[in-house]
Amino acid sequence: MAYTDTSAYGGKNSSEPPSQRVTLTVNTINEAKYKIAVVIYASKSPIVTEILEDNNKTCPIGQLNLLLGISMEQLY
């Protein structure tokens, strides 16, 4: 995990990033036992499915191992 101090952004304005945040790299996420991707927009589901089925490693989501994907339609 990489910890980033973004205090250079300035004050507590809601349009500015928080002064501290955590960045998770693909390697860190891959260390998790369970990973779930929720696709909110129906128009994105076929694209994500294609990336995962084709084992496309050029996209970040394609670099995740043993990913469980679920669309919002499947939740309802």
N, CA, C and O atoms as a Tripos MOL2 file, in Angstrom:
@<TRIPOS>MOLECULE
protein
  304   303    76     0     0
PROTEIN
NO_CHARGES

@<TRIPOS>ATOM
      1 N           0.8280   -1.1640    0.0000 N.3       1 MET1
      2 CA          0.0000    0.0000    0.0000 C.3       1 MET1
      3 C           0.8800    1.2380    0.0000 C.2       1 MET1
      4 O           1.9140    1.2820    0.6670 O.2       1 MET1
      5 N           0.4620    2.2280   -0.7470 N.am      2 ALA2
      6 CA          1.2020    3.4770   -0.7930 C.3       2 ALA2
      7 C           0.3860    4.5470   -0.0770 C.2       2 ALA2
      8 O          -0.7970    4.7260   -0.3670 O.2       2 ALA2
      9 N           0.9990    5.2400    0.8320 N.am      3 TYR3
     10 CA          0.3380    6.3310    1.5260 C.3       3 TYR3
     11 C           0.7920    7.6310    0.8930 C.2       3 TYR3
     12 O           1.9880    7.8840    0.7480 O.2       3 TYR3
     13 N          -0.1760    8.4510    0.5180 N.am      4 THR4
     14 CA          0.1340    9.6890   -0.1770 C.3       4 THR4
     15 C          -0.3190   10.8760    0.6530 C.2       4 THR4
     16 O          -1.4830   10.9540    1.0470 O.2       4 THR4
     17 N           0.5810   11.7870    0.9150 N.am      5 ASP5
     18 CA          0.2280   13.0270    1.5930 C.3       5 ASP5
     19 C          -0.0500   14.0540    0.5160 C.2       5 ASP5
     20 O           0.8440   14.4410   -0.2370 O.2       5 ASP5
     21 N          -1.3030   14.4950    0.4480 N.am      6 THR6
     22 CA         -1.6870   15.4580   -0.5840 C.3       6 THR6
     23 C          -1.9270   16.8370    0.0050 C.2       6 THR6
     24 O          -2.7610   17.5890   -0.4980 O.2       6 THR6
     25 N          -1.2110   17.1740    1.0570 N.am      7 SER7
     26 CA         -1.4280   18.4580    1.7230 C.3       7 SER7
     27 C          -1.1440   19.6350    0.8000 C.2       7 SER7
     28 O          -1.5540   20.7570    1.0980 O.2       7 SER7
     29 N          -0.4590   19.4120   -0.3020 N.am      8 ALA8
     30 CA         -0.1710   20.4880   -1.2450 C.3       8 ALA8
     31 C          -1.4440   21.0080   -1.9090 C.2       8 ALA8
     32 O          -1.4380   22.1000   -2.4770 O.2       8 ALA8
     33 N          -2.5460   20.2350   -1.8450 N.am      9 TYR9
     34 CA         -3.7920   20.6600   -2.4620 C.3       9 TYR9
     35 C          -4.4540   21.7920   -1.6930 C.2       9 TYR9
     36 O          -5.2790   22.5170   -2.2490 O.2       9 TYR9
     37 N          -4.1110   21.9510   -0.4380 N.am     10 GLY10
     38 CA         -4.6600   23.0650    0.3090 C.3      10 GLY10
     39 C          -5.6670   22.6660    1.3540 C.2      10 GLY10
     40 O          -5.5600   21.6120    1.9810 O.2      10 GLY10
     41 N          -6.6770   23.5530    1.5360 N.am     11 GLY11
     42 CA         -7.6330   23.4490    2.6330 C.3      11 GLY11
     43 C          -8.6160   22.3130    2.5520 C.2      11 GLY11
     44 O          -8.4180   21.3490    1.8130 O.2      11 GLY11
     45 N          -9.6950   22.4370    3.3330 N.am     12 LYS12
     46 CA        -10.6890   21.3860    3.4920 C.3      12 LYS12
     47 C         -11.8660   21.5490    2.5320 C.2      12 LYS12
     48 O         -12.9380   20.9990    2.7860 O.2      12 LYS12
     49 N         -11.6930   22.2870    1.4420 N.am     13 ASN13
     50 CA        -12.7530   22.4760    0.4640 C.3      13 ASN13
     51 C         -13.1820   21.1100   -0.0610 C.2      13 ASN13
     52 O         -12.3300   20.2700   -0.3510 O.2      13 ASN13
     53 N         -14.5020   20.8690   -0.1890 N.am     14 SER14
     54 CA        -14.9850   19.5660   -0.6050 C.3      14 SER14
     55 C         -14.5770   19.2020   -2.0290 C.2      14 SER14
     56 O         -14.6130   18.0280   -2.3970 O.2      14 SER14
     57 N         -14.1900   20.1870   -2.8310 N.am     15 SER15
     58 CA        -13.7730   19.8770   -4.1960 C.3      15 SER15
     59 C         -12.3090   19.4580   -4.2660 C.2      15 SER15
     60 O         -11.8150   19.0840   -5.3290 O.2      15 SER15
     61 N         -11.6260   19.5200   -3.1380 N.am     16 GLU16
     62 CA        -10.2160   19.1480   -3.0960 C.3      16 GLU16
     63 C         -10.0660   17.7660   -2.4640 C.2      16 GLU16
     64 O         -10.8760   17.3740   -1.6240 O.2      16 GLU16
     65 N          -9.0240   17.0270   -2.8680 N.am     17 PRO17
     66 CA         -8.7980   15.7080   -2.2610 C.3      17 PRO17
     67 C          -8.4780   15.8290   -0.7730 C.2      17 PRO17
     68 O          -8.0350   16.8840   -0.3210 O.2      17 PRO17
     69 N          -8.6970   14.7680   -0.0150 N.am     18 PRO18
     70 CA         -8.3550   14.8080    1.4120 C.3      18 PRO18
     71 C          -6.8520   14.9760    1.5950 C.2      18 PRO18
     72 O          -6.0700   14.6990    0.6860 O.2      18 PRO18
     73 N          -6.4600   15.4300    2.7750 N.am     19 SER19
     74 CA         -5.0400   15.6740    3.0160 C.3      19 SER19
     75 C          -4.2420   14.3770    3.0460 C.2      19 SER19
     76 O          -3.0460   14.3850    2.7570 O.2      19 SER19
     77 N          -4.8870   13.2590    3.3940 N.am     20 GLN20
     78 CA         -4.2200   11.9630    3.3720 C.3      20 GLN20
     79 C          -5.1720   10.9450    2.7700 C.2      20 GLN20
     80 O          -6.3800   10.9930    2.9990 O.2      20 GLN20
     81 N          -4.6170   10.0300    2.0010 N.am     21 ARG21
     82 CA         -5.4340    8.9680    1.4250 C.3      21 ARG21
     83 C          -4.5860    7.7270    1.2250 C.2      21 ARG21
     84 O          -3.3580    7.7860    1.2890 O.2      21 ARG21
     85 N          -5.2340    6.6210    0.9840 N.am     22 VAL22
     86 CA         -4.5500    5.3530    0.7720 C.3      22 VAL22
     87 C          -4.7250    4.9680   -0.6940 C.2      22 VAL22
     88 O          -5.8310    5.0370   -1.2290 O.2      22 VAL22
     89 N          -3.6490    4.5710   -1.3330 N.am     23 THR23
     90 CA         -3.6890    4.1020   -2.7120 C.3      23 THR23
     91 C          -3.4110    2.6060   -2.7180 C.2      23 THR23
     92 O          -2.4110    2.1490   -2.1650 O.2      23 THR23
     93 N          -4.2960    1.8550   -3.3420 N.am     24 LEU24
     94 CA         -4.1170    0.4110   -3.4500 C.3      24 LEU24
     95 C          -3.6230    0.0880   -4.8580 C.2      24 LEU24
     96 O          -4.2500    0.4640   -5.8480 O.2      24 LEU24
     97 N          -2.5110   -0.6020   -4.9340 N.am     25 THR25
     98 CA         -1.9780   -1.0020   -6.2300 C.3      25 THR25
     99 C          -2.6170   -2.3230   -6.6580 C.2      25 THR25
    100 O          -3.2290   -3.0150   -5.8440 O.2      25 THR25
    101 N          -2.4730   -2.6670   -7.9360 N.am     26 VAL26
    102 CA         -3.0050   -3.9320   -8.4290 C.3      26 VAL26
    103 C          -2.4080   -5.1020   -7.6390 C.2      26 VAL26
    104 O          -3.1260   -6.0400   -7.2950 O.2      26 VAL26
    105 N          -1.1220   -5.0560   -7.3530 N.am     27 ASN27
    106 CA         -0.4880   -6.1320   -6.5800 C.3      27 ASN27
    107 C          -1.0980   -6.2600   -5.1950 C.2      27 ASN27
    108 O          -1.3180   -7.3740   -4.7190 O.2      27 ASN27
    109 N          -1.3730   -5.1450   -4.5430 N.am     28 THR28
    110 CA         -1.9810   -5.1730   -3.2110 C.3      28 THR28
    111 C          -3.3850   -5.7590   -3.2800 C.2      28 THR28
    112 O          -3.7640   -6.5750   -2.4400 O.2      28 THR28
    113 N          -4.1520   -5.3470   -4.2730 N.am     29 ILE29
    114 CA         -5.5080   -5.8800   -4.4250 C.3      29 ILE29
    115 C          -5.4580   -7.3720   -4.7080 C.2      29 ILE29
    116 O          -6.2730   -8.1290   -4.1820 O.2      29 ILE29
    117 N          -4.5100   -7.8030   -5.5370 N.am     30 ASN30
    118 CA         -4.3940   -9.2270   -5.8650 C.3      30 ASN30
    119 C          -4.0370  -10.0800   -4.6560 C.2      30 ASN30
    120 O          -4.2840  -11.2860   -4.6700 O.2      30 ASN30
    121 N          -3.4670   -9.4930   -3.6160 N.am     31 GLU31
    122 CA         -3.1550  -10.2350   -2.3980 C.3      31 GLU31
    123 C          -4.4010  -10.5470   -1.5730 C.2      31 GLU31
    124 O          -4.3660  -11.4110   -0.6970 O.2      31 GLU31
    125 N          -5.4980   -9.8470   -1.8500 N.am     32 ALA32
    126 CA         -6.7380  -10.0910   -1.1140 C.3      32 ALA32
    127 C          -7.2960  -11.4610   -1.4790 C.2      32 ALA32
    128 O          -7.1820  -11.9000   -2.6240 O.2      32 ALA32
    129 N          -7.8880  -12.1210   -0.5220 N.am     33 LYS33
    130 CA         -8.4590  -13.4460   -0.7650 C.3      33 LYS33
    131 C          -9.6610  -13.3550   -1.7000 C.2      33 LYS33
    132 O          -9.8180  -14.1870   -2.5930 O.2      33 LYS33
    133 N         -10.5030  -12.3550   -1.4980 N.am     34 TYR34
    134 CA        -11.7010  -12.1650   -2.3150 C.3      34 TYR34
    135 C         -11.6830  -10.7810   -2.9340 C.2      34 TYR34
    136 O         -11.3510   -9.7940   -2.2770 O.2      34 TYR34
    137 N         -12.0430  -10.7220   -4.2000 N.am     35 LYS35
    138 CA        -12.1400   -9.4510   -4.9090 C.3      35 LYS35
    139 C         -13.4650   -9.4320   -5.6660 C.2      35 LYS35
    140 O         -13.8020  -10.3990   -6.3480 O.2      35 LYS35
    141 N         -14.2050   -8.3610   -5.5540 N.am     36 ILE36
    142 CA        -15.4920   -8.2350   -6.2260 C.3      36 ILE36
    143 C         -15.5070   -6.9300   -7.0070 C.2      36 ILE36
    144 O         -15.1380   -5.8790   -6.4840 O.2      36 ILE36
    145 N         -15.9340   -7.0070   -8.2570 N.am     37 ALA37
    146 CA        -16.1150   -5.8040   -9.0610 C.3      37 ALA37
    147 C         -17.6090   -5.6400   -9.2980 C.2      37 ALA37
    148 O         -18.2650   -6.5560   -9.7950 O.2      37 ALA37
    149 N         -18.1400   -4.4980   -8.9500 N.am     38 VAL38
    150 CA        -19.5490   -4.1990   -9.1830 C.3      38 VAL38
    151 C         -19.6210   -3.2250  -10.3430 C.2      38 VAL38
    152 O         -19.0530   -2.1340  -10.2840 O.2      38 VAL38
    153 N         -20.3170   -3.6190  -11.3930 N.am     39 VAL39
    154 CA        -20.4960   -2.7740  -12.5610 C.3      39 VAL39
    155 C         -21.8460   -2.1020  -12.4350 C.2      39 VAL39
    156 O         -22.8820   -2.7660  -12.4910 O.2      39 VAL39
    157 N         -21.8440   -0.7910  -12.2660 N.am     40 ILE40
    158 CA        -23.0750   -0.0570  -11.9800 C.3      40 ILE40
    159 C         -23.9110    0.1750  -13.2340 C.2      40 ILE40
    160 O         -25.1290   -0.0020  -13.2010 O.2      40 ILE40
    161 N         -23.2920    0.5580  -14.3140 N.am     41 TYR41
    162 CA        -24.0420    0.9000  -15.5230 C.3      41 TYR41
    163 C         -24.1320   -0.3100  -16.4490 C.2      41 TYR41
    164 O         -23.1150   -0.9330  -16.7540 O.2      41 TYR41
    165 N         -25.3330   -0.6420  -16.8930 N.am     42 ALA42
    166 CA        -25.5460   -1.7970  -17.7680 C.3      42 ALA42
    167 C         -24.7240   -1.6840  -19.0410 C.2      42 ALA42
    168 O         -24.3100   -2.7010  -19.5980 O.2      42 ALA42
    169 N         -24.4830   -0.4750  -19.5070 N.am     43 SER43
    170 CA        -23.7180   -0.2900  -20.7440 C.3      43 SER43
    171 C         -22.2480   -0.6850  -20.5750 C.2      43 SER43
    172 O         -21.5670   -0.9620  -21.5630 O.2      43 SER43
    173 N         -21.7580   -0.7140  -19.3490 N.am     44 LYS44
    174 CA        -20.3520   -1.0770  -19.0890 C.3      44 LYS44
    175 C         -20.1630   -2.5820  -18.9020 C.2      44 LYS44
    176 O         -19.0560   -3.0890  -19.0850 O.2      44 LYS44
    177 N         -21.2100   -3.2910  -18.5460 N.am     45 SER45
    178 CA        -21.1000   -4.7130  -18.2520 C.3      45 SER45
    179 C         -20.5110   -5.5300  -19.3990 C.2      45 SER45
    180 O         -19.6260   -6.3490  -19.1520 O.2      45 SER45
    181 N         -20.9620   -5.3440  -20.6490 N.am     46 PRO46
    182 CA        -20.3610   -6.1290  -21.7360 C.3      46 PRO46
    183 C         -18.8730   -5.8370  -21.9310 C.2      46 PRO46
    184 O         -18.1040   -6.7340  -22.2760 O.2      46 PRO46
    185 N         -18.4720   -4.6040  -21.7150 N.am     47 ILE47
    186 CA        -17.0690   -4.2280  -21.8860 C.3      47 ILE47
    187 C         -16.2150   -4.9260  -20.8300 C.2      47 ILE47
    188 O         -15.1720   -5.4970  -21.1480 O.2      47 ILE47
    189 N         -16.6560   -4.8800  -19.5840 N.am     48 VAL48
    190 CA        -15.9090   -5.5160  -18.4970 C.3      48 VAL48
    191 C         -15.8780   -7.0260  -18.7040 C.2      48 VAL48
    192 O         -14.8400   -7.6540  -18.4990 O.2      48 VAL48
    193 N         -16.9990   -7.6160  -19.1060 N.am     49 THR49
    194 CA        -17.0500   -9.0470  -19.3770 C.3      49 THR49
    195 C         -16.0570   -9.4240  -20.4740 C.2      49 THR49
    196 O         -15.3430  -10.4200  -20.3540 O.2      49 THR49
    197 N         -16.0120   -8.6370  -21.5320 N.am     50 GLU50
    198 CA        -15.0830   -8.9050  -22.6370 C.3      50 GLU50
    199 C         -13.6310   -8.8430  -22.1660 C.2      50 GLU50
    200 O         -12.8180   -9.6910  -22.5310 O.2      50 GLU50
    201 N         -13.3150   -7.8420  -21.3620 N.am     51 ILE51
    202 CA        -11.9430   -7.7060  -20.8420 C.3      51 ILE51
    203 C         -11.5600   -8.9290  -20.0140 C.2      51 ILE51
    204 O         -10.4630   -9.4680  -20.1620 O.2      51 ILE51
    205 N         -12.4660   -9.3620  -19.1450 N.am     52 LEU52
    206 CA        -12.1730  -10.4950  -18.2740 C.3      52 LEU52
    207 C         -12.1110  -11.8130  -19.0480 C.2      52 LEU52
    208 O         -11.2450  -12.6450  -18.7810 O.2      52 LEU52
    209 N         -13.0220  -12.0090  -20.0020 N.am     53 GLU53
    210 CA        -13.0270  -13.2560  -20.7730 C.3      53 GLU53
    211 C         -11.8220  -13.3640  -21.6980 C.2      53 GLU53
    212 O         -11.2920  -14.4550  -21.9060 O.2      53 GLU53
    213 N         -11.3830  -12.2240  -22.2580 N.am     54 ASP54
    214 CA        -10.2380  -12.2220  -23.1740 C.3      54 ASP54
    215 C          -8.9080  -12.1720  -22.4350 C.2      54 ASP54
    216 O          -7.8430  -12.1920  -23.0530 O.2      54 ASP54
    217 N          -8.9770  -12.1040  -21.0940 N.am     55 ASN55
    218 CA         -7.7610  -12.0170  -20.2790 C.3      55 ASN55
    219 C          -6.9060  -10.8270  -20.7230 C.2      55 ASN55
    220 O          -5.6870  -10.9330  -20.8520 O.2      55 ASN55
    221 N          -7.5720   -9.6960  -20.9510 N.am     56 ASN56
    222 CA         -6.9230   -8.4750  -21.4210 C.3      56 ASN56
    223 C          -6.1840   -7.8090  -20.2630 C.2      56 ASN56
    224 O          -6.8110   -7.2440  -19.3670 O.2      56 ASN56
    225 N          -4.8640   -7.8740  -20.2820 N.am     57 LYS57
    226 CA         -4.0500   -7.3230  -19.1910 C.3      57 LYS57
    227 C          -3.7170   -5.8420  -19.3880 C.2      57 LYS57
    228 O          -3.0380   -5.2560  -18.5450 O.2      57 LYS57
    229 N          -4.1760   -5.2260  -20.4780 N.am     58 THR58
    230 CA         -3.8700   -3.8080  -20.6990 C.3      58 THR58
    231 C          -4.7490   -2.9000  -19.8450 C.2      58 THR58
    232 O          -4.3920   -1.7480  -19.5990 O.2      58 THR58
    233 N          -5.8930   -3.4060  -19.3930 N.am     59 CYS59
    234 CA         -6.7830   -2.6360  -18.5260 C.3      59 CYS59
    235 C          -6.5610   -3.0640  -17.0780 C.2      59 CYS59
    236 O          -6.3460   -4.2480  -16.8170 O.2      59 CYS59
    237 N          -6.6110   -2.1290  -16.1370 N.am     60 PRO60
    238 CA         -6.3710   -2.4850  -14.7310 C.3      60 PRO60
    239 C          -7.2740   -3.6110  -14.2240 C.2      60 PRO60
    240 O          -6.8110   -4.4860  -13.4930 O.2      60 PRO60
    241 N          -8.5440   -3.6010  -14.5970 N.am     61 ILE61
    242 CA         -9.4370   -4.6540  -14.0890 C.3      61 ILE61
    243 C          -9.0330   -6.0180  -14.6380 C.2      61 ILE61
    244 O          -9.2870   -7.0370  -13.9960 O.2      61 ILE61
    245 N          -8.4200   -6.0550  -15.7910 N.am     62 GLY62
    246 CA         -7.9570   -7.3020  -16.3760 C.3      62 GLY62
    247 C          -6.7240   -7.8610  -15.6890 C.2      62 GLY62
    248 O          -6.3460   -9.0080  -15.9250 O.2      62 GLY62
    249 N          -6.0960   -7.0600  -14.8440 N.am     63 GLN63
    250 CA         -4.8880   -7.4850  -14.1360 C.3      63 GLN63
    251 C          -5.1940   -8.1110  -12.7780 C.2      63 GLN63
    252 O          -4.2900   -8.5640  -12.0770 O.2      63 GLN63
    253 N          -6.4750   -8.1330  -12.4150 N.am     64 LEU64
    254 CA         -6.8600   -8.7030  -11.1270 C.3      64 LEU64
    255 C          -7.0770  -10.2000  -11.2620 C.2      64 LEU64
    256 O          -7.7350  -10.6520  -12.1990 O.2      64 LEU64
    257 N          -6.5300  -10.9690  -10.3360 N.am     65 ASN65
    258 CA         -6.6540  -12.4230  -10.3400 C.3      65 ASN65
    259 C          -7.8780  -12.8610   -9.5500 C.2      65 ASN65
    260 O          -8.2200  -12.2610   -8.5310 O.2      65 ASN65
    261 N          -8.5350  -13.9180  -10.0320 N.am     66 LEU66
    262 CA         -9.6740  -14.5210   -9.3330 C.3      66 LEU66
    263 C         -10.7150  -13.4800   -8.9340 C.2      66 LEU66
    264 O         -11.1220  -13.3960   -7.7750 O.2      66 LEU66
    265 N         -11.1290  -12.7000   -9.9040 N.am     67 LEU67
    266 CA        -12.0850  -11.6180   -9.6660 C.3      67 LEU67
    267 C         -13.5050  -12.1290   -9.8310 C.2      67 LEU67
    268 O         -13.8110  -12.8100  -10.8090 O.2      67 LEU67
    269 N         -14.3670  -11.8080   -8.8900 N.am     68 LEU68
    270 CA        -15.7890  -12.1020   -9.0010 C.3      68 LEU68
    271 C         -16.4640  -10.8300   -9.4750 C.2      68 LEU68
    272 O         -16.3990   -9.8000   -8.8030 O.2      68 LEU68
    273 N         -17.1040  -10.8930  -10.6180 N.am     69 GLY69
    274 CA        -17.7740   -9.7080  -11.1600 C.3      69 GLY69
    275 C         -19.2810   -9.8440  -10.9940 C.2      69 GLY69
    276 O         -19.8320  -10.9370  -11.1190 O.2      69 GLY69
    277 N         -19.9350   -8.7380  -10.7150 N.am     70 ILE70
    278 CA        -21.3840   -8.7420  -10.5540 C.3      70 ILE70
    279 C         -21.9280   -7.4220  -11.1060 C.2      70 ILE70
    280 O         -21.3470   -6.3600  -10.8820 O.2      70 ILE70
    281 N         -23.0200   -7.4990  -11.8100 N.am     71 SER71
    282 CA        -23.6400   -6.2870  -12.3280 C.3      71 SER71
    283 C         -24.7830   -5.8920  -11.3980 C.2      71 SER71
    284 O         -25.2630   -6.7150  -10.6190 O.2      71 SER71
    285 N         -25.2100   -4.6640  -11.4760 N.am     72 MET72
    286 CA        -26.2890   -4.1820  -10.6100 C.3      72 MET72
    287 C         -27.5820   -4.9430  -10.9020 C.2      72 MET72
    288 O         -28.3900   -5.1470   -9.9960 O.2      72 MET72
    289 N         -27.7920   -5.3680  -12.1550 N.am     73 GLU73
    290 CA        -28.9940   -6.1240  -12.4970 C.3      73 GLU73
    291 C         -29.0470   -7.4460  -11.7320 C.2      73 GLU73
    292 O         -30.1290   -7.9230  -11.3870 O.2      73 GLU73
    293 N         -27.8910   -8.0330  -11.4690 N.am     74 GLN74
    294 CA        -27.8410   -9.2990  -10.7460 C.3      74 GLN74
    295 C         -28.1680   -9.1240   -9.2630 C.2      74 GLN74
    296 O         -28.5240  -10.0890   -8.5870 O.2      74 GLN74
    297 N         -28.0470   -7.9020   -8.7600 N.am     75 LEU75
    298 CA        -28.3300   -7.6540   -7.3450 C.3      75 LEU75
    299 C         -29.8220   -7.5450   -7.0720 C.2      75 LEU75
    300 O         -30.2650   -7.7400   -5.9400 O.2      75 LEU75
    301 N         -30.5890   -7.2370   -8.0910 N.am     76 TYR76
    302 CA        -32.0340   -7.0220   -7.9080 C.3      76 TYR76
    303 C         -32.8530   -8.1460   -8.4580 C.2      76 TYR76
    304 O         -34.0810   -8.1100   -8.3790 O.2      76 TYR76
@<TRIPOS>BOND
     1     1     2 1
     2     2     3 1
     3     3     4 2
     4     3     5 am
     5     5     6 1
     6     6     7 1
     7     7     8 2
     8     7     9 am
     9     9    10 1
    10    10    11 1
    11    11    12 2
    12    11    13 am
    13    13    14 1
    14    14    15 1
    15    15    16 2
    16    15    17 am
    17    17    18 1
    18    18    19 1
    19    19    20 2
    20    19    21 am
    21    21    22 1
    22    22    23 1
    23    23    24 2
    24    23    25 am
    25    25    26 1
    26    26    27 1
    27    27    28 2
    28    27    29 am
    29    29    30 1
    30    30    31 1
    31    31    32 2
    32    31    33 am
    33    33    34 1
    34    34    35 1
    35    35    36 2
    36    35    37 am
    37    37    38 1
    38    38    39 1
    39    39    40 2
    40    39    41 am
    41    41    42 1
    42    42    43 1
    43    43    44 2
    44    43    45 am
    45    45    46 1
    46    46    47 1
    47    47    48 2
    48    47    49 am
    49    49    50 1
    50    50    51 1
    51    51    52 2
    52    51    53 am
    53    53    54 1
    54    54    55 1
    55    55    56 2
    56    55    57 am
    57    57    58 1
    58    58    59 1
    59    59    60 2
    60    59    61 am
    61    61    62 1
    62    62    63 1
    63    63    64 2
    64    63    65 am
    65    65    66 1
    66    66    67 1
    67    67    68 2
    68    67    69 am
    69    69    70 1
    70    70    71 1
    71    71    72 2
    72    71    73 am
    73    73    74 1
    74    74    75 1
    75    75    76 2
    76    75    77 am
    77    77    78 1
    78    78    79 1
    79    79    80 2
    80    79    81 am
    81    81    82 1
    82    82    83 1
    83    83    84 2
    84    83    85 am
    85    85    86 1
    86    86    87 1
    87    87    88 2
    88    87    89 am
    89    89    90 1
    90    90    91 1
    91    91    92 2
    92    91    93 am
    93    93    94 1
    94    94    95 1
    95    95    96 2
    96    95    97 am
    97    97    98 1
    98    98    99 1
    99    99   100 2
   100    99   101 am
   101   101   102 1
   102   102   103 1
   103   103   104 2
   104   103   105 am
   105   105   106 1
   106   106   107 1
   107   107   108 2
   108   107   109 am
   109   109   110 1
   110   110   111 1
   111   111   112 2
   112   111   113 am
   113   113   114 1
   114   114   115 1
   115   115   116 2
   116   115   117 am
   117   117   118 1
   118   118   119 1
   119   119   120 2
   120   119   121 am
   121   121   122 1
   122   122   123 1
   123   123   124 2
   124   123   125 am
   125   125   126 1
   126   126   127 1
   127   127   128 2
   128   127   129 am
   129   129   130 1
   130   130   131 1
   131   131   132 2
   132   131   133 am
   133   133   134 1
   134   134   135 1
   135   135   136 2
   136   135   137 am
   137   137   138 1
   138   138   139 1
   139   139   140 2
   140   139   141 am
   141   141   142 1
   142   142   143 1
   143   143   144 2
   144   143   145 am
   145   145   146 1
   146   146   147 1
   147   147   148 2
   148   147   149 am
   149   149   150 1
   150   150   151 1
   151   151   152 2
   152   151   153 am
   153   153   154 1
   154   154   155 1
   155   155   156 2
   156   155   157 am
   157   157   158 1
   158   158   159 1
   159   159   160 2
   160   159   161 am
   161   161   162 1
   162   162   163 1
   163   163   164 2
   164   163   165 am
   165   165   166 1
   166   166   167 1
   167   167   168 2
   168   167   169 am
   169   169   170 1
   170   170   171 1
   171   171   172 2
   172   171   173 am
   173   173   174 1
   174   174   175 1
   175   175   176 2
   176   175   177 am
   177   177   178 1
   178   178   179 1
   179   179   180 2
   180   179   181 am
   181   181   182 1
   182   182   183 1
   183   183   184 2
   184   183   185 am
   185   185   186 1
   186   186   187 1
   187   187   188 2
   188   187   189 am
   189   189   190 1
   190   190   191 1
   191   191   192 2
   192   191   193 am
   193   193   194 1
   194   194   195 1
   195   195   196 2
   196   195   197 am
   197   197   198 1
   198   198   199 1
   199   199   200 2
   200   199   201 am
   201   201   202 1
   202   202   203 1
   203   203   204 2
   204   203   205 am
   205   205   206 1
   206   206   207 1
   207   207   208 2
   208   207   209 am
   209   209   210 1
   210   210   211 1
   211   211   212 2
   212   211   213 am
   213   213   214 1
   214   214   215 1
   215   215   216 2
   216   215   217 am
   217   217   218 1
   218   218   219 1
   219   219   220 2
   220   219   221 am
   221   221   222 1
   222   222   223 1
   223   223   224 2
   224   223   225 am
   225   225   226 1
   226   226   227 1
   227   227   228 2
   228   227   229 am
   229   229   230 1
   230   230   231 1
   231   231   232 2
   232   231   233 am
   233   233   234 1
   234   234   235 1
   235   235   236 2
   236   235   237 am
   237   237   238 1
   238   238   239 1
   239   239   240 2
   240   239   241 am
   241   241   242 1
   242   242   243 1
   243   243   244 2
   244   243   245 am
   245   245   246 1
   246   246   247 1
   247   247   248 2
   248   247   249 am
   249   249   250 1
   250   250   251 1
   251   251   252 2
   252   251   253 am
   253   253   254 1
   254   254   255 1
   255   255   256 2
   256   255   257 am
   257   257   258 1
   258   258   259 1
   259   259   260 2
   260   259   261 am
   261   261   262 1
   262   262   263 1
   263   263   264 2
   264   263   265 am
   265   265   266 1
   266   266   267 1
   267   267   268 2
   268   267   269 am
   269   269   270 1
   270   270   271 1
   271   271   272 2
   272   271   273 am
   273   273   274 1
   274   274   275 1
   275   275   276 2
   276   275   277 am
   277   277   278 1
   278   278   279 1
   279   279   280 2
   280   279   281 am
   281   281   282 1
   282   282   283 1
   283   283   284 2
   284   283   285 am
   285   285   286 1
   286   286   287 1
   287   287   288 2
   288   287   289 am
   289   289   290 1
   290   290   291 1
   291   291   292 2
   292   291   293 am
   293   293   294 1
   294   294   295 1
   295   295   296 2
   296   295   297 am
   297   297   298 1
   298   298   299 1
   299   299   300 2
   300   299   301 am
   301   301   302 1
   302   302   303 1
   303   303   304 2
@<TRIPOS>SUBSTRUCTURE
     1 MET1         2 RESIDUE 1 A MET
     2 ALA2         6 RESIDUE 1 A ALA
     3 TYR3        10 RESIDUE 1 A TYR
     4 THR4        14 RESIDUE 1 A THR
     5 ASP5        18 RESIDUE 1 A ASP
     6 THR6        22 RESIDUE 1 A THR
     7 SER7        26 RESIDUE 1 A SER
     8 ALA8        30 RESIDUE 1 A ALA
     9 TYR9        34 RESIDUE 1 A TYR
    10 GLY10       38 RESIDUE 1 A GLY
    11 GLY11       42 RESIDUE 1 A GLY
    12 LYS12       46 RESIDUE 1 A LYS
    13 ASN13       50 RESIDUE 1 A ASN
    14 SER14       54 RESIDUE 1 A SER
    15 SER15       58 RESIDUE 1 A SER
    16 GLU16       62 RESIDUE 1 A GLU
    17 PRO17       66 RESIDUE 1 A PRO
    18 PRO18       70 RESIDUE 1 A PRO
    19 SER19       74 RESIDUE 1 A SER
    20 GLN20       78 RESIDUE 1 A GLN
    21 ARG21       82 RESIDUE 1 A ARG
    22 VAL22       86 RESIDUE 1 A VAL
    23 THR23       90 RESIDUE 1 A THR
    24 LEU24       94 RESIDUE 1 A LEU
    25 THR25       98 RESIDUE 1 A THR
    26 VAL26      102 RESIDUE 1 A VAL
    27 ASN27      106 RESIDUE 1 A ASN
    28 THR28      110 RESIDUE 1 A THR
    29 ILE29      114 RESIDUE 1 A ILE
    30 ASN30      118 RESIDUE 1 A ASN
    31 GLU31      122 RESIDUE 1 A GLU
    32 ALA32      126 RESIDUE 1 A ALA
    33 LYS33      130 RESIDUE 1 A LYS
    34 TYR34      134 RESIDUE 1 A TYR
    35 LYS35      138 RESIDUE 1 A LYS
    36 ILE36      142 RESIDUE 1 A ILE
    37 ALA37      146 RESIDUE 1 A ALA
    38 VAL38      150 RESIDUE 1 A VAL
    39 VAL39      154 RESIDUE 1 A VAL
    40 ILE40      158 RESIDUE 1 A ILE
    41 TYR41      162 RESIDUE 1 A TYR
    42 ALA42      166 RESIDUE 1 A ALA
    43 SER43      170 RESIDUE 1 A SER
    44 LYS44      174 RESIDUE 1 A LYS
    45 SER45      178 RESIDUE 1 A SER
    46 PRO46      182 RESIDUE 1 A PRO
    47 ILE47      186 RESIDUE 1 A ILE
    48 VAL48      190 RESIDUE 1 A VAL
    49 THR49      194 RESIDUE 1 A THR
    50 GLU50      198 RESIDUE 1 A GLU
    51 ILE51      202 RESIDUE 1 A ILE
    52 LEU52      206 RESIDUE 1 A LEU
    53 GLU53      210 RESIDUE 1 A GLU
    54 ASP54      214 RESIDUE 1 A ASP
    55 ASN55      218 RESIDUE 1 A ASN
    56 ASN56      222 RESIDUE 1 A ASN
    57 LYS57      226 RESIDUE 1 A LYS
    58 THR58      230 RESIDUE 1 A THR
    59 CYS59      234 RESIDUE 1 A CYS
    60 PRO60      238 RESIDUE 1 A PRO
    61 ILE61      242 RESIDUE 1 A ILE
    62 GLY62      246 RESIDUE 1 A GLY
    63 GLN63      250 RESIDUE 1 A GLN
    64 LEU64      254 RESIDUE 1 A LEU
    65 ASN65      258 RESIDUE 1 A ASN
    66 LEU66      262 RESIDUE 1 A LEU
    67 LEU67      266 RESIDUE 1 A LEU
    68 LEU68      270 RESIDUE 1 A LEU
    69 GLY69      274 RESIDUE 1 A GLY
    70 ILE70      278 RESIDUE 1 A ILE
    71 SER71      282 RESIDUE 1 A SER
    72 MET72      286 RESIDUE 1 A MET
    73 GLU73      290 RESIDUE 1 A GLU
    74 GLN74      294 RESIDUE 1 A GLN
    75 LEU75      298 RESIDUE 1 A LEU
    76 TYR76      302 RESIDUE 1 A TYR
